[in-house]
Amino acid sequence: MRKMRLLFFLLVCSSALYGQADMKKLIDENFAFAEKQYRYMMTQNPDPAKMPQSYDQKTGKFDSRNITWWCSGFYPGSLWYIYEQTRSEAIRKEAERALGVIEPNQHFTGNHDLGFMIYCSFGNAYRITGKEAYKAIILNGAQALSTRYRPEIRSIQSWNKNDYFDCPVIIDNLMNLEMMIWATKNGGDSKFREIAVTHANTAIENHFRPDYSSYHVIDYDMSTGKPRRKATWQGAANTSAWARGQAWALYGYTMLYGMTRDPAYLKQAQGIAGFILDHPNLPEDKIPYWDFDAPLQPKAKRDASAGAIMASALLELGQYTSGAEKERYVKDATQMIRSLASDAYRAPYGENGGFLLKHSVGALPLNSEIDVPLVYADYYFLEALKRYKDWYLK
């Protein structure tokens, strides 16, 4: 019996070591590939004053956007992730050039996306280089974002009033709170953290259903401070669970717990993770359909971007949990990473416009960015690889 126990122990250890070695190889290979692929992308962008966004396989058209587009920080942010692992000077030079292009965004107040624009780009740059000028830009970005805080609704207004919404707040807005809290912790005004915490608490009250799934858009009545209606803009229906929205929510409250240690945020993150991972419509490879309630499943389009965000968030959530719960989060995140790194989702070198991942969905109801590469899918895929390497490789 003692020999059998020893043999079982050795088999478990051998399997774990093989898994670790296999993941190390996968991570190293994907960062090496990312360097080559992004150096190829650098030759494809037709307008260096714009940031890469996507690529149309059918037309061969490379899609790049003006710097005030919400995704402008992901390209330089991805370059910094790649540089951090490969130390490619060509990648660093391009990252610094791209930062120069988007630097005016530090004072942009046209929407809520300053976290994506500034923190994903200059935040990574400052973390890696320690350059004080980058820190100053992040603090300016937090100040710009604070101007969109509306005390009447205890939230940061996402979009300006338009033909559809009076005062919309979207679940994505949680992602910008990291910059606000970081700014206060790094010499910025205390109001930045206060705004972030108030916004996060309001979202728990108004954005979620009892099963921890999230609405996409809450449209507020400024006169009462209460929700006028709960709707969607990119999901299948007002009552559905838009996959990337659930990913933003999971990432947001996991991050908020890490930065504040408020147990309410950990509980929220665990609830959201349970909704996602226990959902009967989550495919076996763990890469969700564009909406958990999307019609025409199993032929509905997948969203690799949502899978990448979920993987990165679950790896962080694993840092704050233990036992079987932690094991599950890391196991499912690992499955997501392996799926994204497979031929089913990762593009061959020199294809896909230079983007790493295929099969993301931007806004299917708007007939926009359907089954295409998206720059933020790459960003969170690279982040997930880094997090696994830093936290789980022994």
Contacts in CASP RR format, 6 or more apart in sequence:
PFRMAT RR
TARGET T0000
AUTHOR 0000-0000-0000
METHOD contacts of the structure
MODEL  1
MRKMRLLFFLLVCSSALYGQADMKKLIDENFAFAEKQYRYMMTQNPDPAK
MPQSYDQKTGKFDSRNITWWCSGFYPGSLWYIYEQTRSEAIRKEAERALG
VIEPNQHFTGNHDLGFMIYCSFGNAYRITGKEAYKAIILNGAQALSTRYR
PEIRSIQSWNKNDYFDCPVIIDNLMNLEMMIWATKNGGDSKFREIAVTHA
NTAIENHFRPDYSSYHVIDYDMSTGKPRRKATWQGAANTSAWARGQAWAL
YGYTMLYGMTRDPAYLKQAQGIAGFILDHPNLPEDKIPYWDFDAPLQPKA
KRDASAGAIMASALLELGQYTSGAEKERYVKDATQMIRSLASDAYRAPYG
ENGGFLLKHSVGALPLNSEIDVPLVYADYYFLEALKRYKDWYLK
20 393 0 8 1.000
20 394 0 8 1.000
23 334 0 8 1.000
23 337 0 8 1.000
23 388 0 8 1.000
23 392 0 8 1.000
23 393 0 8 1.000
24 389 0 8 1.000
24 393 0 8 1.000
26 337 0 8 1.000
26 338 0 8 1.000
26 341 0 8 1.000
27 385 0 8 1.000
27 388 0 8 1.000
27 389 0 8 1.000
27 393 0 8 1.000
30 341 0 8 1.000
30 346 0 8 1.000
30 356 0 8 1.000
30 381 0 8 1.000
30 385 0 8 1.000
31 82 0 8 1.000
31 85 0 8 1.000
31 86 0 8 1.000
31 382 0 8 1.000
31 385 0 8 1.000
32 86 0 8 1.000
33 346 0 8 1.000
33 349 0 8 1.000
33 356 0 8 1.000
34 78 0 8 1.000
34 81 0 8 1.000
34 82 0 8 1.000
34 86 0 8 1.000
34 356 0 8 1.000
34 378 0 8 1.000
34 382 0 8 1.000
35 82 0 8 1.000
35 86 0 8 1.000
35 88 0 8 1.000
35 91 0 8 1.000
36 349 0 8 1.000
37 347 0 8 1.000
37 349 0 8 1.000
37 350 0 8 1.000
37 354 0 8 1.000
37 355 0 8 1.000
37 356 0 8 1.000
38 78 0 8 1.000
38 79 0 8 1.000
38 82 0 8 1.000
38 91 0 8 1.000
38 94 0 8 1.000
38 354 0 8 1.000
39 88 0 8 1.000
39 90 0 8 1.000
39 91 0 8 1.000
40 349 0 8 1.000
40 350 0 8 1.000
40 353 0 8 1.000
40 354 0 8 1.000
41 52 0 8 1.000
41 353 0 8 1.000
41 354 0 8 1.000
41 355 0 8 1.000
42 90 0 8 1.000
42 94 0 8 1.000
44 55 0 8 1.000
44 62 0 8 1.000
44 353 0 8 1.000
44 354 0 8 1.000
45 52 0 8 1.000
45 62 0 8 1.000
45 64 0 8 1.000
46 62 0 8 1.000
46 64 0 8 1.000
47 64 0 8 1.000
48 97 0 8 1.000
48 101 0 8 1.000
49 67 0 8 1.000
49 101 0 8 1.000
50 64 0 8 1.000
50 65 0 8 1.000
50 66 0 8 1.000
50 67 0 8 1.000
51 64 0 8 1.000
51 65 0 8 1.000
51 67 0 8 1.000
51 69 0 8 1.000
51 71 0 8 1.000
51 72 0 8 1.000
51 73 0 8 1.000
51 74 0 8 1.000
51 75 0 8 1.000
51 76 0 8 1.000
51 98 0 8 1.000
51 101 0 8 1.000
51 102 0 8 1.000
51 375 0 8 1.000
52 62 0 8 1.000
52 63 0 8 1.000
52 64 0 8 1.000
52 75 0 8 1.000
52 355 0 8 1.000
52 375 0 8 1.000
53 63 0 8 1.000
53 64 0 8 1.000
53 65 0 8 1.000
53 69 0 8 1.000
53 71 0 8 1.000
53 374 0 8 1.000
53 375 0 8 1.000
54 63 0 8 1.000
54 355 0 8 1.000
54 369 0 8 1.000
54 372 0 8 1.000
54 373 0 8 1.000
54 374 0 8 1.000
54 375 0 8 1.000
55 61 0 8 1.000
55 62 0 8 1.000
55 63 0 8 1.000
55 352 0 8 1.000
55 353 0 8 1.000
55 354 0 8 1.000
55 355 0 8 1.000
55 372 0 8 1.000
55 373 0 8 1.000
56 63 0 8 1.000
56 372 0 8 1.000
57 352 0 8 1.000
57 372 0 8 1.000
60 353 0 8 1.000
62 353 0 8 1.000
65 71 0 8 1.000
65 72 0 8 1.000
66 72 0 8 1.000
67 101 0 8 1.000
67 102 0 8 1.000
67 104 0 8 1.000
67 105 0 8 1.000
67 117 0 8 1.000
68 105 0 8 1.000
68 108 0 8 1.000
68 110 0 8 1.000
70 111 0 8 1.000
70 113 0 8 1.000
70 116 0 8 1.000
70 117 0 8 1.000
71 116 0 8 1.000
71 374 0 8 1.000
71 375 0 8 1.000
71 376 0 8 1.000
72 102 0 8 1.000
72 105 0 8 1.000
72 116 0 8 1.000
72 117 0 8 1.000
72 121 0 8 1.000
73 98 0 8 1.000
73 102 0 8 1.000
73 105 0 8 1.000
73 116 0 8 1.000
73 117 0 8 1.000
73 118 0 8 1.000
73 120 0 8 1.000
73 121 0 8 1.000
74 116 0 8 1.000
74 120 0 8 1.000
74 121 0 8 1.000
74 375 0 8 1.000
74 376 0 8 1.000
74 378 0 8 1.000
74 379 0 8 1.000
75 98 0 8 1.000
75 121 0 8 1.000
75 375 0 8 1.000
76 95 0 8 1.000
76 98 0 8 1.000
76 99 0 8 1.000
76 102 0 8 1.000
76 121 0 8 1.000
76 124 0 8 1.000
76 125 0 8 1.000
77 95 0 8 1.000
77 120 0 8 1.000
77 121 0 8 1.000
77 124 0 8 1.000
77 125 0 8 1.000
77 379 0 8 1.000
78 375 0 8 1.000
78 378 0 8 1.000
78 379 0 8 1.000
78 382 0 8 1.000
79 91 0 8 1.000
79 92 0 8 1.000
79 94 0 8 1.000
79 95 0 8 1.000
79 98 0 8 1.000
80 95 0 8 1.000
80 121 0 8 1.000
80 124 0 8 1.000
80 125 0 8 1.000
80 128 0 8 1.000
81 124 0 8 1.000
81 379 0 8 1.000
81 382 0 8 1.000
81 383 0 8 1.000
81 386 0 8 1.000
82 88 0 8 1.000
82 91 0 8 1.000
82 382 0 8 1.000
83 91 0 8 1.000
83 92 0 8 1.000
83 95 0 8 1.000
83 128 0 8 1.000
84 124 0 8 1.000
84 128 0 8 1.000
84 386 0 8 1.000
85 386 0 8 1.000
95 125 0 8 1.000
96 125 0 8 1.000
98 121 0 8 1.000
99 121 0 8 1.000
99 122 0 8 1.000
99 125 0 8 1.000
99 134 0 8 1.000
102 117 0 8 1.000
102 121 0 8 1.000
103 137 0 8 1.000
105 114 0 8 1.000
105 117 0 8 1.000
105 118 0 8 1.000
105 141 0 8 1.000
106 118 0 8 1.000
106 122 0 8 1.000
106 137 0 8 1.000
106 138 0 8 1.000
106 140 0 8 1.000
106 141 0 8 1.000
106 144 0 8 1.000
107 140 0 8 1.000
107 141 0 8 1.000
107 144 0 8 1.000
108 114 0 8 1.000
108 117 0 8 1.000
108 141 0 8 1.000
108 144 0 8 1.000
109 144 0 8 1.000
109 145 0 8 1.000
109 147 0 8 1.000
109 148 0 8 1.000
110 148 0 8 1.000
110 160 0 8 1.000
111 148 0 8 1.000
111 158 0 8 1.000
111 159 0 8 1.000
111 160 0 8 1.000
112 145 0 8 1.000
112 148 0 8 1.000
112 156 0 8 1.000
112 157 0 8 1.000
112 158 0 8 1.000
112 159 0 8 1.000
112 170 0 8 1.000
112 172 0 8 1.000
112 173 0 8 1.000
112 176 0 8 1.000
113 172 0 8 1.000
113 176 0 8 1.000
114 141 0 8 1.000
114 142 0 8 1.000
114 144 0 8 1.000
114 145 0 8 1.000
114 176 0 8 1.000
114 179 0 8 1.000
115 141 0 8 1.000
115 145 0 8 1.000
115 175 0 8 1.000
115 176 0 8 1.000
115 178 0 8 1.000
115 179 0 8 1.000
116 175 0 8 1.000
116 176 0 8 1.000
116 376 0 8 1.000
118 137 0 8 1.000
118 138 0 8 1.000
118 141 0 8 1.000
118 179 0 8 1.000
119 138 0 8 1.000
119 176 0 8 1.000
119 178 0 8 1.000
119 179 0 8 1.000
119 182 0 8 1.000
120 379 0 8 1.000
122 134 0 8 1.000
122 137 0 8 1.000
122 138 0 8 1.000
123 134 0 8 1.000
123 138 0 8 1.000
123 179 0 8 1.000
123 182 0 8 1.000
125 131 0 8 1.000
125 134 0 8 1.000
126 134 0 8 1.000
126 135 0 8 1.000
126 138 0 8 1.000
135 186 0 8 1.000
138 179 0 8 1.000
138 182 0 8 1.000
138 183 0 8 1.000
138 186 0 8 1.000
139 183 0 8 1.000
139 186 0 8 1.000
139 187 0 8 1.000
139 188 0 8 1.000
141 179 0 8 1.000
141 183 0 8 1.000
142 179 0 8 1.000
142 180 0 8 1.000
142 182 0 8 1.000
142 183 0 8 1.000
142 184 0 8 1.000
142 188 0 8 1.000
142 189 0 8 1.000
142 192 0 8 1.000
143 189 0 8 1.000
143 192 0 8 1.000
145 156 0 8 1.000
145 176 0 8 1.000
145 179 0 8 1.000
145 180 0 8 1.000
146 180 0 8 1.000
146 189 0 8 1.000
146 191 0 8 1.000
146 192 0 8 1.000
146 195 0 8 1.000
148 156 0 8 1.000
148 157 0 8 1.000
148 158 0 8 1.000
149 155 0 8 1.000
149 156 0 8 1.000
149 157 0 8 1.000
149 195 0 8 1.000
149 199 0 8 1.000
150 156 0 8 1.000
150 157 0 8 1.000
150 167 0 8 1.000
150 220 0 8 1.000
150 222 0 8 1.000
152 220 0 8 1.000
152 222 0 8 1.000
152 223 0 8 1.000
152 225 0 8 1.000
153 167 0 8 1.000
153 169 0 8 1.000
153 202 0 8 1.000
153 220 0 8 1.000
153 222 0 8 1.000
153 225 0 8 1.000
154 198 0 8 1.000
154 199 0 8 1.000
154 201 0 8 1.000
154 202 0 8 1.000
154 225 0 8 1.000
155 169 0 8 1.000
155 173 0 8 1.000
155 198 0 8 1.000
155 199 0 8 1.000
155 202 0 8 1.000
155 203 0 8 1.000
155 220 0 8 1.000
156 169 0 8 1.000
156 173 0 8 1.000
156 176 0 8 1.000
156 195 0 8 1.000
156 199 0 8 1.000
157 167 0 8 1.000
157 168 0 8 1.000
157 169 0 8 1.000
158 168 0 8 1.000
158 169 0 8 1.000
158 170 0 8 1.000
158 172 0 8 1.000
158 173 0 8 1.000
158 217 0 8 1.000
159 165 0 8 1.000
159 168 0 8 1.000
159 170 0 8 1.000
161 167 0 8 1.000
162 168 0 8 1.000
164 233 0 8 1.000
165 217 0 8 1.000
165 219 0 8 1.000
165 231 0 8 1.000
166 219 0 8 1.000
166 220 0 8 1.000
166 221 0 8 1.000
166 222 0 8 1.000
166 228 0 8 1.000
167 219 0 8 1.000
167 220 0 8 1.000
167 221 0 8 1.000
167 222 0 8 1.000
168 217 0 8 1.000
168 218 0 8 1.000
168 219 0 8 1.000
168 220 0 8 1.000
169 203 0 8 1.000
169 207 0 8 1.000
169 217 0 8 1.000
169 218 0 8 1.000
169 219 0 8 1.000
169 220 0 8 1.000
170 216 0 8 1.000
170 217 0 8 1.000
170 218 0 8 1.000
170 233 0 8 1.000
171 203 0 8 1.000
171 207 0 8 1.000
171 214 0 8 1.000
171 215 0 8 1.000
171 216 0 8 1.000
171 217 0 8 1.000
171 245 0 8 1.000
171 248 0 8 1.000
171 249 0 8 1.000
172 245 0 8 1.000
172 248 0 8 1.000
173 199 0 8 1.000
173 203 0 8 1.000
174 199 0 8 1.000
174 200 0 8 1.000
174 203 0 8 1.000
174 248 0 8 1.000
174 249 0 8 1.000
174 251 0 8 1.000
174 252 0 8 1.000
174 253 0 8 1.000
174 256 0 8 1.000
175 248 0 8 1.000
175 251 0 8 1.000
175 252 0 8 1.000
175 255 0 8 1.000
177 196 0 8 1.000
177 199 0 8 1.000
177 200 0 8 1.000
177 252 0 8 1.000
177 255 0 8 1.000
177 256 0 8 1.000
178 252 0 8 1.000
178 255 0 8 1.000
178 259 0 8 1.000
180 192 0 8 1.000
180 193 0 8 1.000
180 195 0 8 1.000
180 196 0 8 1.000
181 192 0 8 1.000
181 193 0 8 1.000
181 196 0 8 1.000
181 197 0 8 1.000
181 256 0 8 1.000
181 259 0 8 1.000
181 260 0 8 1.000
182 259 0 8 1.000
183 189 0 8 1.000
183 192 0 8 1.000
183 193 0 8 1.000
184 190 0 8 1.000
184 191 0 8 1.000
184 192 0 8 1.000
184 193 0 8 1.000
185 193 0 8 1.000
185 259 0 8 1.000
196 256 0 8 1.000
197 260 0 8 1.000
197 262 0 8 1.000
200 253 0 8 1.000
200 256 0 8 1.000
200 265 0 8 1.000
201 264 0 8 1.000
204 264 0 8 1.000
204 268 0 8 1.000
206 218 0 8 1.000
206 227 0 8 1.000
206 230 0 8 1.000
207 214 0 8 1.000
207 215 0 8 1.000
207 218 0 8 1.000
207 249 0 8 1.000
208 214 0 8 1.000
208 215 0 8 1.000
208 249 0 8 1.000
208 268 0 8 1.000
209 215 0 8 1.000
211 275 0 8 1.000
212 268 0 8 1.000
212 271 0 8 1.000
212 272 0 8 1.000
212 274 0 8 1.000
212 275 0 8 1.000
213 241 0 8 1.000
213 246 0 8 1.000
213 272 0 8 1.000
213 275 0 8 1.000
213 292 0 8 1.000
214 241 0 8 1.000
214 245 0 8 1.000
214 246 0 8 1.000
214 248 0 8 1.000
214 249 0 8 1.000
214 272 0 8 1.000
215 230 0 8 1.000
215 231 0 8 1.000
215 232 0 8 1.000
215 238 0 8 1.000
216 231 0 8 1.000
216 232 0 8 1.000
216 233 0 8 1.000
216 234 0 8 1.000
216 235 0 8 1.000
216 242 0 8 1.000
216 245 0 8 1.000
217 230 0 8 1.000
217 231 0 8 1.000
217 232 0 8 1.000
217 233 0 8 1.000
218 227 0 8 1.000
218 229 0 8 1.000
218 230 0 8 1.000
219 227 0 8 1.000
219 228 0 8 1.000
219 229 0 8 1.000
219 230 0 8 1.000
219 231 0 8 1.000
220 226 0 8 1.000
220 227 0 8 1.000
220 228 0 8 1.000
221 227 0 8 1.000
221 228 0 8 1.000
230 238 0 8 1.000
231 238 0 8 1.000
232 238 0 8 1.000
232 240 0 8 1.000
232 242 0 8 1.000
232 365 0 8 1.000
233 363 0 8 1.000
233 365 0 8 1.000
233 366 0 8 1.000
234 242 0 8 1.000
234 244 0 8 1.000
234 362 0 8 1.000
234 363 0 8 1.000
234 364 0 8 1.000
234 365 0 8 1.000
234 366 0 8 1.000
235 242 0 8 1.000
235 290 0 8 1.000
235 291 0 8 1.000
235 364 0 8 1.000
235 365 0 8 1.000
236 242 0 8 1.000
236 290 0 8 1.000
236 291 0 8 1.000
236 293 0 8 1.000
236 294 0 8 1.000
236 295 0 8 1.000
236 364 0 8 1.000
236 365 0 8 1.000
237 293 0 8 1.000
239 293 0 8 1.000
240 291 0 8 1.000
240 292 0 8 1.000
240 293 0 8 1.000
240 294 0 8 1.000
241 275 0 8 1.000
241 279 0 8 1.000
241 291 0 8 1.000
241 292 0 8 1.000
241 293 0 8 1.000
242 290 0 8 1.000
242 291 0 8 1.000
242 292 0 8 1.000
243 288 0 8 1.000
243 289 0 8 1.000
243 290 0 8 1.000
243 291 0 8 1.000
243 292 0 8 1.000
243 303 0 8 1.000
243 306 0 8 1.000
243 307 0 8 1.000
244 290 0 8 1.000
244 303 0 8 1.000
244 305 0 8 1.000
244 306 0 8 1.000
244 309 0 8 1.000
244 361 0 8 1.000
244 362 0 8 1.000
245 306 0 8 1.000
246 272 0 8 1.000
246 275 0 8 1.000
246 276 0 8 1.000
246 288 0 8 1.000
246 292 0 8 1.000
246 306 0 8 1.000
246 310 0 8 1.000
247 276 0 8 1.000
247 305 0 8 1.000
247 306 0 8 1.000
247 307 0 8 1.000
247 309 0 8 1.000
247 310 0 8 1.000
247 313 0 8 1.000
248 309 0 8 1.000
249 272 0 8 1.000
250 269 0 8 1.000
250 272 0 8 1.000
250 273 0 8 1.000
250 276 0 8 1.000
250 309 0 8 1.000
250 310 0 8 1.000
250 313 0 8 1.000
250 314 0 8 1.000
250 317 0 8 1.000
251 309 0 8 1.000
251 310 0 8 1.000
251 312 0 8 1.000
251 313 0 8 1.000
251 316 0 8 1.000
252 269 0 8 1.000
252 313 0 8 1.000
253 265 0 8 1.000
253 266 0 8 1.000
253 268 0 8 1.000
253 269 0 8 1.000
253 272 0 8 1.000
254 265 0 8 1.000
254 269 0 8 1.000
254 313 0 8 1.000
254 316 0 8 1.000
254 317 0 8 1.000
254 320 0 8 1.000
255 313 0 8 1.000
255 316 0 8 1.000
256 262 0 8 1.000
256 265 0 8 1.000
256 269 0 8 1.000
257 263 0 8 1.000
257 265 0 8 1.000
257 266 0 8 1.000
257 269 0 8 1.000
257 320 0 8 1.000
258 265 0 8 1.000
258 316 0 8 1.000
258 320 0 8 1.000
266 320 0 8 1.000
269 313 0 8 1.000
269 317 0 8 1.000
269 320 0 8 1.000
270 317 0 8 1.000
270 321 0 8 1.000
270 325 0 8 1.000
273 313 0 8 1.000
273 314 0 8 1.000
273 317 0 8 1.000
273 329 0 8 1.000
276 282 0 8 1.000
276 288 0 8 1.000
276 310 0 8 1.000
277 328 0 8 1.000
277 332 0 8 1.000
279 292 0 8 1.000
281 288 0 8 1.000
281 289 0 8 1.000
281 292 0 8 1.000
281 293 0 8 1.000
281 294 0 8 1.000
281 297 0 8 1.000
282 288 0 8 1.000
282 292 0 8 1.000
283 289 0 8 1.000
283 298 0 8 1.000
283 302 0 8 1.000
285 335 0 8 1.000
285 336 0 8 1.000
285 339 0 8 1.000
285 344 0 8 1.000
286 307 0 8 1.000
286 310 0 8 1.000
286 332 0 8 1.000
286 335 0 8 1.000
286 336 0 8 1.000
286 339 0 8 1.000
287 302 0 8 1.000
287 303 0 8 1.000
287 304 0 8 1.000
287 306 0 8 1.000
287 307 0 8 1.000
287 336 0 8 1.000
287 339 0 8 1.000
287 340 0 8 1.000
287 345 0 8 1.000
287 359 0 8 1.000
288 302 0 8 1.000
288 303 0 8 1.000
288 306 0 8 1.000
288 307 0 8 1.000
288 310 0 8 1.000
289 297 0 8 1.000
289 300 0 8 1.000
289 301 0 8 1.000
289 302 0 8 1.000
289 303 0 8 1.000
290 300 0 8 1.000
290 301 0 8 1.000
290 302 0 8 1.000
290 303 0 8 1.000
290 306 0 8 1.000
290 361 0 8 1.000
290 362 0 8 1.000
290 364 0 8 1.000
291 300 0 8 1.000
291 364 0 8 1.000
294 300 0 8 1.000
294 301 0 8 1.000
294 364 0 8 1.000
301 359 0 8 1.000
301 361 0 8 1.000
301 364 0 8 1.000
301 370 0 8 1.000
301 371 0 8 1.000
302 359 0 8 1.000
302 361 0 8 1.000
303 359 0 8 1.000
303 360 0 8 1.000
303 361 0 8 1.000
303 362 0 8 1.000
304 340 0 8 1.000
304 345 0 8 1.000
304 357 0 8 1.000
304 358 0 8 1.000
304 359 0 8 1.000
304 360 0 8 1.000
304 374 0 8 1.000
304 377 0 8 1.000
304 381 0 8 1.000
305 357 0 8 1.000
305 360 0 8 1.000
305 361 0 8 1.000
305 362 0 8 1.000
305 374 0 8 1.000
305 376 0 8 1.000
305 377 0 8 1.000
305 380 0 8 1.000
306 360 0 8 1.000
307 336 0 8 1.000
307 340 0 8 1.000
307 380 0 8 1.000
308 336 0 8 1.000
308 340 0 8 1.000
308 357 0 8 1.000
308 377 0 8 1.000
308 378 0 8 1.000
308 379 0 8 1.000
308 380 0 8 1.000
308 381 0 8 1.000
308 383 0 8 1.000
308 384 0 8 1.000
309 376 0 8 1.000
309 380 0 8 1.000
310 333 0 8 1.000
310 336 0 8 1.000
311 333 0 8 1.000
311 336 0 8 1.000
311 337 0 8 1.000
311 340 0 8 1.000
311 380 0 8 1.000
311 381 0 8 1.000
311 384 0 8 1.000
312 333 0 8 1.000
312 380 0 8 1.000
312 383 0 8 1.000
312 384 0 8 1.000
312 387 0 8 1.000
314 329 0 8 1.000
314 330 0 8 1.000
314 332 0 8 1.000
314 333 0 8 1.000
314 336 0 8 1.000
315 329 0 8 1.000
315 330 0 8 1.000
315 333 0 8 1.000
315 384 0 8 1.000
315 387 0 8 1.000
315 388 0 8 1.000
315 391 0 8 1.000
315 392 0 8 1.000
316 387 0 8 1.000
317 329 0 8 1.000
318 325 0 8 1.000
318 326 0 8 1.000
318 329 0 8 1.000
318 330 0 8 1.000
319 391 0 8 1.000
321 329 0 8 1.000
330 392 0 8 1.000
333 384 0 8 1.000
333 388 0 8 1.000
334 388 0 8 1.000
336 384 0 8 1.000
337 381 0 8 1.000
337 384 0 8 1.000
337 385 0 8 1.000
337 388 0 8 1.000
339 345 0 8 1.000
340 346 0 8 1.000
340 357 0 8 1.000
340 381 0 8 1.000
344 359 0 8 1.000
345 357 0 8 1.000
345 358 0 8 1.000
345 359 0 8 1.000
346 356 0 8 1.000
346 357 0 8 1.000
346 358 0 8 1.000
347 353 0 8 1.000
347 354 0 8 1.000
347 355 0 8 1.000
347 356 0 8 1.000
347 357 0 8 1.000
347 358 0 8 1.000
347 373 0 8 1.000
352 358 0 8 1.000
352 373 0 8 1.000
353 373 0 8 1.000
354 373 0 8 1.000
355 373 0 8 1.000
355 374 0 8 1.000
355 375 0 8 1.000
355 377 0 8 1.000
355 378 0 8 1.000
356 373 0 8 1.000
356 377 0 8 1.000
356 378 0 8 1.000
356 381 0 8 1.000
356 382 0 8 1.000
357 373 0 8 1.000
357 374 0 8 1.000
357 377 0 8 1.000
357 378 0 8 1.000
357 381 0 8 1.000
358 371 0 8 1.000
358 372 0 8 1.000
358 373 0 8 1.000
359 371 0 8 1.000
360 369 0 8 1.000
360 371 0 8 1.000
360 372 0 8 1.000
360 373 0 8 1.000
360 374 0 8 1.000
360 377 0 8 1.000
361 369 0 8 1.000
361 370 0 8 1.000
361 371 0 8 1.000
361 372 0 8 1.000
362 368 0 8 1.000
362 369 0 8 1.000
362 370 0 8 1.000
362 372 0 8 1.000
362 374 0 8 1.000
363 369 0 8 1.000
364 370 0 8 1.000
END
